[in-house]
């Protein structure tokens, strides 16, 4: 799933699988190129807060 944060960043995210981390996703930053989302250069997987995000594209 692709989400947009309050900082206008786009991430491809997935659930962490850990109940104590239910307030965050694991995500990698992406950019839009020719109608598709591709990972940014040197992007790595980080924790992304769910609060204040909106879903842009479902998986």
N, C-alpha and C positions, 0 to 999 in steps of 0.2 A: 504494500500500500504506500502511496506517496502522500506525504503531509506537508503543510506549510506552517511554520512557526510564527510567533508574533514578530520575530526579527526578519520576516520575509525570506527565510531560508527554506529550501526544499530538501526533504529526506525520504529515502526508501527505508521503511521501518518494519520491524517484526517484534513480537512479544518476547520478553526476557525469559519467561518460563519459571521465574522465581516469585513466589507470592509476596515476599517482602519488598519487591521492586515493581509492584503493580502500577505505580504512578509514573513509570517511565517505559520507553521503548528502546530497543537497540536499533540504531539507524546509521546510515551512511549518506553523506551529503551528495545531492545530485543537482544537475542543471538541465534545462530544457534545450534540446538540439533537434531541429527539424521535426517537431511534434512528438519526440520521445524524450525520456529522462535517462541521462547517462551519468555515471559517477564522475565527480570532479577529480581533477588530477591530485594525487597524493591524499585522497580522502580515506579516512579510516573509520571503523565502526565506533560510535560513541553512544552515550546515553542521552536520550532526548525526552524532555518532560512532556507529558500528555496535556497538561494544563495550558490552555490558550492556543491549541493547535487546531487546524481544520483539515479534513481529508480532501485532497485534490483529485486523487485517482485511486480506485479500489484495485486490489490485486486480482 
